Amino acid sequence: MAEQQYIKRAWNFKDLTGKRFGNLTVICYAGHRRYTTLWQCRCDCGTVRNYQAGNLVSGHSRGCSFCKGKRISKGRRRHGLTHTPIYNIWSAMKRRCLNPNVLEYKYYGAKGIMVCPQWVGSFEQFLQDMGPRPTEDHSIDRIDNNGPYSPSNCRWATPKEQARNKSNSHKITVNGETKTIAEWAETIGISQDVISDRLRRGDSGPRLFRTVRQIHAFHYQEQDVDIKELSERSGIPPNVLRHRLSAGWPMARAIADPVKRQHKTGMGNSPERVAWSSMKLRCKKSLHGVSEASLCDRWRNSFLDFLEDVGKKPFESAVLGRIRPELGYQPANCRWMTQNEALQRASDIRIVLGGKEERLRDVAERTGIPYNRLYVRLKTMHWDPERVVTTPYVNKRRSGVRNIQ
């Protein structure tokens, strides 16, 4: 039999084996350290370590460090909703009303919008008064935009309800009932843009919500008829009637004046019409505000007359050219021709000098005046032929003279 080890104990030694101190259960004696008795204990979480007898008896040691941290955290925990969406809503509400350093303060706290005292210091009271959010899309909304954040003035609202309860929302009162434009449009069944347009025109009251048939109803021959029936009776197209009546025409004049119908050729984008439009544009715009060529009145006002005189293009690349470039656009001087022929004829301008007809290019070679300068003098500045040839030409780049003729 092994000899039992003798353990020296103090005179006031107390055996704590099997006793519980908080979450600790004493297992056995673990010796001593500098006049302090140690006992081996097991925590309820399973941790085993040595503790001083004085700390166990005084209640200072009631569990391991892990259990102590959980116990402290549990004691500090109040609601367990920190950093949740509803807690963030409560924090943002206080921040924009009480903190002058945030950007939103000028829209809330600076305007006198405050948070009720019971909500400022207690999130639990805020949660008790408002209750949980119905859905994730709901946020806090003040029923009266000028009132404070309080239980009687706040509700959970959807983004749609929030948008309709803004301070800048246009509200309309009809028959003692006040709603926004969007709410009235949803109730009546007409577009918000229609109601806004009627407000800009000065309509008010029930006239804002009249239906389309009521808008176009007119009193004609002791009957209320719409624009379609009025068009059938008068023979005037509905769009013409609508335009005349909206312009302030009397009913008698609107249905009596005949419609001036324009002849439709069916050639709106045809090559012939493009050539006709280009011809008119060339005769309208030019250097020094003077038209390059004259255009006869017959062609100026009627594409049909132009088409009747020159006909359709004989081939796709044909262009409208003048037989005599010095003459204007007129039936006897124009026809379809190739591009090369048109360029040759455009440069083959003739001028009469001393009763003799000469080509403008020959005159340029004989006088030494550039061809383009002779052309500008003759066609753009409308000088007489004698002056075109006799006036000397000065090169401004060499002489420095600015006023060149």
C-alpha positions as a LaTeX table, in Angstrom:
\begin{tabular}{lrrr}
\hline
Residue & $x$ (\AA) & $y$ (\AA) & $z$ (\AA) \\
\hline
Met1 & 0.00 & 0.00 & 0.00 \\
Ala2 & 1.43 & 3.27 & $-1.12$ \\
Glu3 & 2.20 & 5.74 & 1.54 \\
Gln4 & $-0.23$ & 8.67 & 1.42 \\
Gln5 & 1.37 & 12.02 & 0.71 \\
Tyr6 & 1.16 & 14.35 & 3.67 \\
Ile7 & $-0.25$ & 17.76 & 2.80 \\
Lys8 & 0.33 & 20.51 & 5.27 \\
Arg9 & $-2.71$ & 22.72 & 5.75 \\
Ala10 & $-3.30$ & 25.90 & 7.72 \\
Trp11 & $-5.07$ & 25.74 & 11.09 \\
Asn12 & $-8.14$ & 27.51 & 9.67 \\
Phe13 & $-8.35$ & 25.29 & 6.56 \\
Lys14 & $-11.89$ & 24.64 & 5.24 \\
Asp15 & $-12.64$ & 21.86 & 2.80 \\
Leu16 & $-14.63$ & 23.23 & $-0.21$ \\
Thr17 & $-14.75$ & 20.00 & $-2.18$ \\
Gly18 & $-18.13$ & 19.54 & $-3.95$ \\
Lys19 & $-19.44$ & 23.05 & $-3.20$ \\
Arg20 & $-20.76$ & 25.41 & $-5.92$ \\
Phe21 & $-19.90$ & 29.06 & $-6.32$ \\
Gly22 & $-21.92$ & 30.56 & $-9.17$ \\
Asn23 & $-21.16$ & 28.47 & $-12.24$ \\
Leu24 & $-18.14$ & 26.82 & $-10.61$ \\
Thr25 & $-18.10$ & 23.41 & $-8.89$ \\
Val26 & $-15.09$ & 22.64 & $-6.64$ \\
Ile27 & $-13.38$ & 19.38 & $-7.66$ \\
Cys28 & $-10.42$ & 19.07 & $-5.28$ \\
Tyr29 & $-7.70$ & 20.85 & $-3.36$ \\
Ala30 & $-4.98$ & 22.18 & $-5.67$ \\
Gly31 & $-2.33$ & 23.30 & $-3.18$ \\
His32 & $-1.40$ & 26.77 & $-2.12$ \\
Arg33 & 0.49 & 29.74 & $-3.45$ \\
Arg34 & 2.01 & 32.33 & $-1.10$ \\
Tyr35 & $-0.30$ & 31.85 & 1.78 \\
Thr36 & $-3.33$ & 31.41 & $-0.57$ \\
Thr37 & $-5.24$ & 28.16 & $-0.89$ \\
Leu38 & $-6.09$ & 27.03 & $-4.44$ \\
Trp39 & $-9.03$ & 24.86 & $-5.45$ \\
Gln40 & $-9.54$ & 23.14 & $-8.78$ \\
Cys41 & $-13.01$ & 23.99 & $-10.17$ \\
Arg42 & $-15.06$ & 23.07 & $-13.22$ \\
Cys43 & $-17.28$ & 25.69 & $-14.89$ \\
Asp44 & $-20.69$ & 24.81 & $-16.30$ \\
Cys45 & $-19.27$ & 25.36 & $-19.79$ \\
Gly46 & $-16.68$ & 22.59 & $-19.11$ \\
Thr47 & $-13.62$ & 24.76 & $-18.44$ \\
Val48 & $-11.36$ & 23.50 & $-15.59$ \\
Arg49 & $-8.89$ & 25.76 & $-13.84$ \\
Asn50 & $-7.65$ & 26.75 & $-10.35$ \\
Tyr51 & $-9.20$ & 29.53 & $-8.29$ \\
Gln52 & $-8.23$ & 31.16 & $-5.00$ \\
Ala53 & $-10.36$ & 30.18 & $-2.03$ \\
Gly54 & $-10.82$ & 33.81 & $-0.98$ \\
Asn55 & $-12.25$ & 34.77 & $-4.40$ \\
Leu56 & $-14.63$ & 31.82 & $-4.36$ \\
Val57 & $-15.96$ & 32.55 & $-0.87$ \\
Ser58 & $-16.26$ & 36.32 & $-1.44$ \\
Gly59 & $-18.11$ & 35.81 & $-4.75$ \\
His60 & $-15.48$ & 37.50 & $-6.89$ \\
Ser61 & $-14.97$ & 34.34 & $-8.94$ \\
Arg62 & $-18.30$ & 32.95 & $-10.17$ \\
Gly63 & $-17.29$ & 31.47 & $-13.53$ \\
Cys64 & $-14.63$ & 31.31 & $-16.19$ \\
Ser65 & $-13.61$ & 34.36 & $-18.23$ \\
Phe66 & $-15.69$ & 33.22 & $-21.22$ \\
Cys67 & $-18.86$ & 32.92 & $-19.16$ \\
Lys68 & $-18.07$ & 36.21 & $-17.45$ \\
Gly69 & $-17.94$ & 37.98 & $-20.83$ \\
Lys70 & $-21.29$ & 36.49 & $-21.86$ \\
Arg71 & $-22.77$ & 37.53 & $-18.53$ \\
Ile72 & $-21.52$ & 41.11 & $-18.90$ \\
Ser73 & $-22.80$ & 41.33 & $-22.50$ \\
Lys74 & $-26.18$ & 40.02 & $-21.41$ \\
Gly75 & $-26.35$ & 42.61 & $-18.67$ \\
Arg76 & $-25.57$ & 45.45 & $-21.07$ \\
Arg77 & $-27.97$ & 44.29 & $-23.80$ \\
Arg78 & $-31.18$ & 46.35 & $-23.86$ \\
His79 & $-33.15$ & 45.54 & $-27.01$ \\
Gly80 & $-30.85$ & 43.63 & $-29.34$ \\
Leu81 & $-31.86$ & 45.64 & $-32.45$ \\
Thr82 & $-28.79$ & 47.80 & $-32.91$ \\
His83 & $-27.77$ & 48.22 & $-36.58$ \\
Thr84 & $-31.11$ & 46.87 & $-37.79$ \\
Pro85 & $-33.14$ & 48.86 & $-40.41$ \\
Ile86 & $-35.67$ & 50.12 & $-37.86$ \\
Tyr87 & $-32.89$ & 51.23 & $-35.51$ \\
Asn88 & $-31.19$ & 53.06 & $-38.39$ \\
Ile89 & $-34.49$ & 54.83 & $-39.14$ \\
Trp90 & $-34.69$ & 56.01 & $-35.53$ \\
Ser91 & $-31.05$ & 57.19 & $-35.57$ \\
Ala92 & $-31.46$ & 59.02 & $-38.90$ \\
Met93 & $-34.61$ & 60.72 & $-37.60$ \\
Lys94 & $-32.75$ & 62.13 & $-34.60$ \\
Arg95 & $-29.67$ & 63.03 & $-36.65$ \\
Arg96 & $-31.48$ & 65.20 & $-39.23$ \\
Cys97 & $-33.49$ & 66.98 & $-36.53$ \\
Leu98 & $-30.85$ & 67.45 & $-33.81$ \\
Asn99 & $-27.42$ & 67.52 & $-35.48$ \\
Pro100 & $-26.66$ & 70.84 & $-37.26$ \\
Asn101 & $-23.58$ & 69.31 & $-38.92$ \\
Val102 & $-25.48$ & 66.97 & $-41.24$ \\
Leu103 & $-26.71$ & 68.04 & $-44.67$ \\
Glu104 & $-30.37$ & 67.20 & $-44.03$ \\
Tyr105 & $-30.56$ & 69.43 & $-40.95$ \\
Lys106 & $-31.51$ & 72.50 & $-43.02$ \\
Tyr107 & $-34.66$ & 70.71 & $-44.23$ \\
Tyr108 & $-35.73$ & 69.48 & $-40.78$ \\
Gly109 & $-34.16$ & 70.86 & $-37.61$ \\
Ala110 & $-33.54$ & 74.31 & $-39.10$ \\
Lys111 & $-37.24$ & 74.53 & $-40.02$ \\
Gly112 & $-38.35$ & 73.73 & $-36.48$ \\
Ile113 & $-39.15$ & 70.05 & $-37.00$ \\
Met114 & $-38.21$ & 68.25 & $-33.79$ \\
Val115 & $-38.45$ & 64.79 & $-32.22$ \\
Cys116 & $-40.75$ & 64.29 & $-29.23$ \\
Pro117 & $-38.83$ & 63.91 & $-25.90$ \\
Gln118 & $-39.97$ & 60.32 & $-25.25$ \\
Trp119 & $-38.42$ & 59.21 & $-28.55$ \\
Val120 & $-35.12$ & 61.10 & $-28.24$ \\
Gly121 & $-33.69$ & 59.01 & $-25.39$ \\
Ser122 & $-35.52$ & 55.73 & $-25.83$ \\
Phe123 & $-35.52$ & 53.49 & $-28.86$ \\
Glu124 & $-37.76$ & 51.05 & $-26.97$ \\
Gln125 & $-40.46$ & 53.72 & $-26.63$ \\
Phe126 & $-40.18$ & 54.54 & $-30.33$ \\
Leu127 & $-40.55$ & 50.85 & $-31.21$ \\
Gln128 & $-43.50$ & 50.47 & $-28.84$ \\
Asp129 & $-45.35$ & 53.46 & $-30.32$ \\
Met130 & $-44.64$ & 52.75 & $-34.00$ \\
Gly131 & $-44.55$ & 48.96 & $-33.98$ \\
Pro132 & $-42.56$ & 46.90 & $-36.48$ \\
Arg133 & $-42.41$ & 47.88 & $-40.15$ \\
Pro134 & $-45.12$ & 46.17 & $-42.27$ \\
Thr135 & $-42.64$ & 45.53 & $-45.11$ \\
Glu136 & $-39.07$ & 46.40 & $-46.00$ \\
Asp137 & $-40.33$ & 49.16 & $-48.33$ \\
His138 & $-42.05$ & 51.08 & $-45.53$ \\
Ser139 & $-40.34$ & 54.06 & $-43.90$ \\
Ile140 & $-41.37$ & 56.64 & $-41.33$ \\
Asp141 & $-43.60$ & 59.44 & $-42.62$ \\
Arg142 & $-45.07$ & 62.51 & $-40.94$ \\
Ile143 & $-48.77$ & 62.99 & $-41.63$ \\
Asp144 & $-48.40$ & 66.78 & $-41.22$ \\
Asn145 & $-45.20$ & 67.90 & $-42.94$ \\
Asn146 & $-44.93$ & 70.89 & $-40.62$ \\
Gly147 & $-45.43$ & 68.84 & $-37.46$ \\
Pro148 & $-42.86$ & 67.02 & $-35.27$ \\
Tyr149 & $-41.91$ & 63.38 & $-35.11$ \\
Ser150 & $-44.37$ & 62.12 & $-32.53$ \\
Pro151 & $-46.68$ & 59.11 & $-32.07$ \\
Ser152 & $-49.75$ & 61.05 & $-33.21$ \\
Asn153 & $-48.09$ & 62.50 & $-36.35$ \\
Cys154 & $-46.06$ & 59.54 & $-37.68$ \\
Arg155 & $-46.89$ & 56.39 & $-39.59$ \\
Trp156 & $-45.23$ & 53.71 & $-41.71$ \\
Ala157 & $-45.67$ & 54.63 & $-45.40$ \\
Thr158 & $-44.70$ & 53.18 & $-48.76$ \\
Pro159 & $-42.54$ & 55.19 & $-51.23$ \\
Lys160 & $-45.70$ & 56.00 & $-53.21$ \\
Glu161 & $-47.42$ & 57.40 & $-50.11$ \\
Gln162 & $-44.26$ & 59.29 & $-49.20$ \\
Ala163 & $-44.09$ & 60.93 & $-52.65$ \\
Arg164 & $-47.72$ & 62.07 & $-52.44$ \\
Asn165 & $-47.23$ & 63.55 & $-48.96$ \\
Lys166 & $-44.27$ & 65.80 & $-49.80$ \\
Ser167 & $-44.38$ & 69.48 & $-48.89$ \\
Asn168 & $-44.09$ & 70.52 & $-52.56$ \\
Ser169 & $-46.92$ & 68.26 & $-53.77$ \\
His170 & $-49.70$ & 70.17 & $-55.54$ \\
Lys171 & $-52.96$ & 69.50 & $-53.72$ \\
Ile172 & $-56.39$ & 70.29 & $-55.13$ \\
Thr173 & $-59.60$ & 70.71 & $-53.14$ \\
Val174 & $-62.86$ & 69.84 & $-54.93$ \\
Asn175 & $-66.18$ & 69.56 & $-53.11$ \\
Gly176 & $-64.44$ & 69.72 & $-49.74$ \\
Glu177 & $-62.05$ & 66.84 & $-50.54$ \\
Thr178 & $-58.32$ & 67.52 & $-50.80$ \\
Lys179 & $-56.01$ & 65.23 & $-52.76$ \\
Thr180 & $-52.83$ & 65.44 & $-54.79$ \\
Ile181 & $-52.87$ & 65.46 & $-58.60$ \\
Ala182 & $-51.73$ & 61.82 & $-58.65$ \\
Glu183 & $-54.50$ & 60.75 & $-56.27$ \\
Trp184 & $-57.17$ & 62.60 & $-58.26$ \\
Ala185 & $-55.89$ & 61.08 & $-61.51$ \\
Glu186 & $-56.04$ & 57.60 & $-59.98$ \\
Thr187 & $-59.53$ & 58.19 & $-58.61$ \\
Ile188 & $-61.05$ & 59.77 & $-61.74$ \\
Gly189 & $-59.16$ & 57.62 & $-64.25$ \\
Ile190 & $-57.48$ & 60.33 & $-66.34$ \\
Ser191 & $-53.85$ & 61.24 & $-66.87$ \\
Gln192 & $-51.89$ & 63.45 & $-64.46$ \\
Asp193 & $-50.57$ & 65.46 & $-67.43$ \\
Val194 & $-54.13$ & 66.28 & $-68.51$ \\
Ile195 & $-54.99$ & 67.66 & $-65.05$ \\
Ser196 & $-51.72$ & 69.66 & $-64.96$ \\
Asp197 & $-52.41$ & 71.16 & $-68.41$ \\
Arg198 & $-55.90$ & 72.18 & $-67.34$ \\
Leu199 & $-54.52$ & 73.83 & $-64.22$ \\
Arg200 & $-52.09$ & 75.85 & $-66.35$ \\
Arg201 & $-54.98$ & 76.92 & $-68.57$ \\
Gly202 & $-56.86$ & 78.22 & $-65.54$ \\
Asp203 & $-59.47$ & 75.47 & $-65.07$ \\
Ser204 & $-60.66$ & 74.74 & $-61.55$ \\
Gly205 & $-63.22$ & 72.70 & $-59.68$ \\
Pro206 & $-65.12$ & 69.94 & $-61.51$ \\
Arg207 & $-63.86$ & 71.21 & $-64.89$ \\
Leu208 & $-60.49$ & 69.67 & $-64.07$ \\
Phe209 & $-61.95$ & 66.17 & $-64.13$ \\
Arg210 & $-64.26$ & 66.30 & $-67.14$ \\
Thr211 & $-64.01$ & 63.40 & $-69.55$ \\
Val212 & $-62.80$ & 63.60 & $-73.13$ \\
Arg213 & $-66.33$ & 63.42 & $-74.53$ \\
Gln214 & $-67.36$ & 66.31 & $-72.28$ \\
Ile215 & $-64.43$ & 68.37 & $-73.55$ \\
His216 & $-65.40$ & 68.05 & $-77.21$ \\
Ala217 & $-69.16$ & 68.37 & $-76.69$ \\
Phe218 & $-70.64$ & 71.38 & $-78.53$ \\
His219 & $-74.13$ & 72.82 & $-78.77$ \\
Tyr220 & $-75.15$ & 72.60 & $-82.42$ \\
Gln221 & $-78.72$ & 72.90 & $-83.76$ \\
Glu222 & $-80.13$ & 72.67 & $-80.24$ \\
Gln223 & $-78.24$ & 69.45 & $-79.55$ \\
Asp224 & $-75.05$ & 68.52 & $-77.71$ \\
Val225 & $-72.78$ & 66.75 & $-80.17$ \\
Asp226 & $-69.14$ & 65.75 & $-80.06$ \\
Ile227 & $-66.47$ & 66.68 & $-82.57$ \\
Lys228 & $-66.99$ & 63.50 & $-84.63$ \\
Glu229 & $-70.73$ & 64.05 & $-85.10$ \\
Leu230 & $-70.13$ & 67.73 & $-85.85$ \\
Ser231 & $-67.62$ & 66.73 & $-88.54$ \\
Glu232 & $-70.12$ & 64.33 & $-90.16$ \\
Arg233 & $-72.82$ & 66.99 & $-90.29$ \\
Ser234 & $-70.65$ & 69.84 & $-91.57$ \\
Gly235 & $-68.26$ & 67.91 & $-93.80$ \\
Ile236 & $-65.21$ & 69.53 & $-92.16$ \\
Pro237 & $-62.45$ & 67.14 & $-90.96$ \\
Pro238 & $-62.36$ & 66.67 & $-87.15$ \\
Asn239 & $-58.79$ & 67.95 & $-86.78$ \\
Val240 & $-59.68$ & 71.13 & $-88.72$ \\
Leu241 & $-62.77$ & 71.72 & $-86.59$ \\
Arg242 & $-60.78$ & 71.15 & $-83.40$ \\
His243 & $-58.08$ & 73.58 & $-84.51$ \\
Arg244 & $-60.59$ & 76.26 & $-85.52$ \\
Leu245 & $-62.63$ & 76.05 & $-82.31$ \\
Ser246 & $-59.53$ & 76.02 & $-80.09$ \\
Ala247 & $-58.33$ & 79.13 & $-81.97$ \\
Gly248 & $-61.53$ & 80.93 & $-80.96$ \\
Trp249 & $-63.53$ & 80.72 & $-84.19$ \\
Pro250 & $-67.31$ & 81.10 & $-83.82$ \\
Met251 & $-69.27$ & 77.91 & $-84.42$ \\
Ala252 & $-70.98$ & 79.31 & $-87.54$ \\
Arg253 & $-67.67$ & 80.25 & $-89.17$ \\
Ala254 & $-65.92$ & 77.01 & $-88.15$ \\
Ile255 & $-68.47$ & 74.83 & $-89.94$ \\
Ala256 & $-69.14$ & 77.20 & $-92.87$ \\
Asp257 & $-65.64$ & 78.04 & $-94.18$ \\
Pro258 & $-64.51$ & 75.43 & $-96.73$ \\
Val259 & $-61.22$ & 73.62 & $-96.29$ \\
Lys260 & $-58.48$ & 74.66 & $-98.69$ \\
Arg261 & $-57.18$ & 71.34 & $-99.89$ \\
Gln262 & $-53.71$ & 71.13 & $-101.37$ \\
His263 & $-53.05$ & 69.00 & $-104.42$ \\
Lys264 & $-51.16$ & 65.90 & $-103.47$ \\
Thr265 & $-48.73$ & 64.59 & $-106.08$ \\
Gly266 & $-47.58$ & 61.53 & $-104.19$ \\
Met267 & $-43.97$ & 62.57 & $-104.96$ \\
Gly268 & $-42.94$ & 64.11 & $-101.66$ \\
Asn269 & $-39.44$ & 62.56 & $-101.65$ \\
Ser270 & $-39.04$ & 61.94 & $-105.37$ \\
Pro271 & $-35.84$ & 63.05 & $-107.21$ \\
Glu272 & $-37.88$ & 65.54 & $-109.23$ \\
Arg273 & $-39.21$ & 67.24 & $-106.09$ \\
Val274 & $-35.73$ & 67.32 & $-104.58$ \\
Ala275 & $-34.41$ & 69.00 & $-107.74$ \\
Trp276 & $-37.29$ & 71.52 & $-107.64$ \\
Ser277 & $-36.57$ & 72.36 & $-103.96$ \\
Ser278 & $-32.84$ & 72.72 & $-104.63$ \\
Met279 & $-33.54$ & 75.01 & $-107.59$ \\
Lys280 & $-35.66$ & 77.33 & $-105.44$ \\
Leu281 & $-33.03$ & 77.32 & $-102.71$ \\
Arg282 & $-30.25$ & 78.26 & $-105.16$ \\
Cys283 & $-32.29$ & 81.17 & $-106.44$ \\
Lys284 & $-33.00$ & 82.34 & $-102.89$ \\
Lys285 & $-29.51$ & 82.23 & $-101.36$ \\
Ser286 & $-26.30$ & 83.59 & $-102.88$ \\
Leu287 & $-23.34$ & 85.90 & $-102.27$ \\
His288 & $-23.98$ & 89.50 & $-101.17$ \\
Gly289 & $-27.71$ & 88.77 & $-100.79$ \\
Val290 & $-28.24$ & 88.77 & $-104.57$ \\
Ser291 & $-29.75$ & 85.70 & $-106.20$ \\
Glu292 & $-27.49$ & 83.86 & $-108.63$ \\
Ala293 & $-30.28$ & 83.17 & $-111.11$ \\
Ser294 & $-33.87$ & 84.25 & $-111.50$ \\
Leu295 & $-36.76$ & 81.80 & $-111.19$ \\
Cys296 & $-39.98$ & 82.14 & $-113.13$ \\
Asp297 & $-43.17$ & 82.58 & $-111.13$ \\
Arg298 & $-44.77$ & 79.54 & $-112.77$ \\
Trp299 & $-42.21$ & 77.23 & $-111.17$ \\
Arg300 & $-41.78$ & 79.15 & $-107.98$ \\
Asn301 & $-45.31$ & 78.46 & $-106.74$ \\
Ser302 & $-46.16$ & 75.08 & $-108.24$ \\
Phe303 & $-44.27$ & 71.80 & $-108.36$ \\
Leu304 & $-46.93$ & 70.36 & $-110.66$ \\
Asp305 & $-46.23$ & 73.03 & $-113.29$ \\
Phe306 & $-42.49$ & 72.35 & $-113.00$ \\
Leu307 & $-43.07$ & 68.61 & $-113.42$ \\
Glu308 & $-45.35$ & 69.24 & $-116.41$ \\
Asp309 & $-42.72$ & 71.37 & $-118.20$ \\
Val310 & $-39.56$ & 69.31 & $-117.62$ \\
Gly311 & $-41.08$ & 65.87 & $-117.07$ \\
Lys312 & $-39.56$ & 63.09 & $-114.98$ \\
Lys313 & $-35.89$ & 62.24 & $-114.91$ \\
Pro314 & $-34.91$ & 60.17 & $-117.96$ \\
Phe315 & $-32.20$ & 58.40 & $-115.94$ \\
Glu316 & $-31.16$ & 58.29 & $-112.31$ \\
Ser317 & $-28.02$ & 60.47 & $-112.53$ \\
Ala318 & $-29.71$ & 63.24 & $-114.54$ \\
Val319 & $-29.53$ & 66.79 & $-113.14$ \\
Leu320 & $-31.48$ & 69.93 & $-113.96$ \\
Gly321 & $-29.34$ & 72.25 & $-116.09$ \\
Arg322 & $-29.74$ & 75.55 & $-117.92$ \\
Ile323 & $-29.10$ & 75.68 & $-121.65$ \\
Arg324 & $-27.97$ & 79.30 & $-121.40$ \\
Pro325 & $-26.33$ & 79.80 & $-117.95$ \\
Glu326 & $-26.69$ & 83.58 & $-118.17$ \\
Leu327 & $-30.47$ & 83.21 & $-118.31$ \\
Gly328 & $-32.72$ & 82.20 & $-115.42$ \\
Tyr329 & $-34.68$ & 79.05 & $-114.62$ \\
Gln330 & $-37.62$ & 78.99 & $-117.04$ \\
Pro331 & $-39.27$ & 76.29 & $-119.18$ \\
Ala332 & $-37.50$ & 77.28 & $-122.40$ \\
Asn333 & $-34.04$ & 77.32 & $-120.81$ \\
Cys334 & $-34.02$ & 74.17 & $-118.63$ \\
Arg335 & $-33.94$ & 70.43 & $-119.26$ \\
Trp336 & $-32.55$ & 67.22 & $-117.77$ \\
Met337 & $-28.92$ & 66.56 & $-118.72$ \\
Thr338 & $-25.88$ & 64.65 & $-117.55$ \\
Gln339 & $-23.61$ & 66.06 & $-114.86$ \\
Asn340 & $-20.72$ & 66.62 & $-117.30$ \\
Glu341 & $-22.95$ & 68.50 & $-119.70$ \\
Ala342 & $-24.33$ & 70.63 & $-116.89$ \\
Leu343 & $-20.80$ & 71.55 & $-115.76$ \\
Gln344 & $-19.73$ & 72.43 & $-119.29$ \\
Arg345 & $-22.78$ & 74.60 & $-119.88$ \\
Ala346 & $-22.35$ & 76.29 & $-116.49$ \\
Ser347 & $-18.85$ & 77.33 & $-117.49$ \\
Asp348 & $-19.86$ & 78.28 & $-121.06$ \\
Ile349 & $-21.27$ & 81.69 & $-120.20$ \\
Arg350 & $-21.48$ & 84.13 & $-123.09$ \\
Ile351 & $-21.30$ & 87.90 & $-122.98$ \\
Val352 & $-22.12$ & 90.51 & $-125.66$ \\
Leu353 & $-19.44$ & 93.15 & $-126.19$ \\
Gly354 & $-19.74$ & 95.69 & $-128.99$ \\
Gly355 & $-22.50$ & 93.73 & $-130.65$ \\
Lys356 & $-20.37$ & 90.57 & $-130.73$ \\
Glu357 & $-21.06$ & 87.52 & $-128.55$ \\
Glu358 & $-18.03$ & 85.99 & $-126.82$ \\
Arg359 & $-17.41$ & 83.23 & $-124.31$ \\
Leu360 & $-16.62$ & 84.49 & $-120.81$ \\
Arg361 & $-13.54$ & 82.27 & $-120.65$ \\
Asp362 & $-12.23$ & 83.80 & $-123.88$ \\
Val363 & $-12.77$ & 87.28 & $-122.43$ \\
Ala364 & $-10.84$ & 86.24 & $-119.27$ \\
Glu365 & $-7.88$ & 85.06 & $-121.37$ \\
Arg366 & $-7.92$ & 88.21 & $-123.50$ \\
Thr367 & $-8.19$ & 90.75 & $-120.64$ \\
Gly368 & $-6.14$ & 88.89 & $-118.01$ \\
Ile369 & $-8.93$ & 89.17 & $-115.44$ \\
Pro370 & $-9.61$ & 85.86 & $-113.62$ \\
Tyr371 & $-12.67$ & 84.00 & $-114.80$ \\
Asn372 & $-14.22$ & 83.78 & $-111.32$ \\
Arg373 & $-13.89$ & 87.57 & $-110.89$ \\
Leu374 & $-15.65$ & 88.18 & $-114.21$ \\
Tyr375 & $-18.36$ & 85.73 & $-113.18$ \\
Val376 & $-18.96$ & 87.51 & $-109.84$ \\
Arg377 & $-19.14$ & 90.91 & $-111.53$ \\
Leu378 & $-21.57$ & 89.68 & $-114.16$ \\
Lys379 & $-23.85$ & 87.29 & $-112.25$ \\
Thr380 & $-23.64$ & 88.34 & $-108.62$ \\
Met381 & $-23.00$ & 92.08 & $-108.77$ \\
His382 & $-25.03$ & 92.51 & $-112.00$ \\
Trp383 & $-22.62$ & 94.84 & $-113.74$ \\
Asp384 & $-23.16$ & 95.69 & $-117.37$ \\
Pro385 & $-20.79$ & 93.86 & $-119.81$ \\
Glu386 & $-18.72$ & 96.94 & $-120.65$ \\
Arg387 & $-17.99$ & 97.67 & $-117.01$ \\
Val388 & $-17.19$ & 94.01 & $-116.34$ \\
Val389 & $-14.40$ & 94.07 & $-118.92$ \\
Thr390 & $-13.05$ & 97.62 & $-118.58$ \\
Thr391 & $-12.71$ & 97.75 & $-114.79$ \\
Pro392 & $-9.13$ & 96.73 & $-113.89$ \\
Tyr393 & $-8.50$ & 93.87 & $-111.50$ \\
Val394 & $-6.15$ & 94.31 & $-108.52$ \\
Asn395 & $-4.80$ & 91.30 & $-106.65$ \\
Lys396 & $-5.29$ & 92.11 & $-102.94$ \\
Arg397 & $-2.61$ & 89.66 & $-101.82$ \\
Arg398 & 0.10 & 91.43 & $-103.78$ \\
Ser399 & $-1.05$ & 95.04 & $-103.55$ \\
Gly400 & $-2.56$ & 95.02 & $-100.05$ \\
Val401 & $-5.70$ & 96.75 & $-101.35$ \\
Arg402 & $-8.79$ & 95.46 & $-99.61$ \\
Asn403 & $-11.56$ & 96.94 & $-101.74$ \\
Ile404 & $-11.27$ & 94.87 & $-104.91$ \\
Gln405 & $-13.60$ & 95.23 & $-107.84$ \\
\hline
\end{tabular}
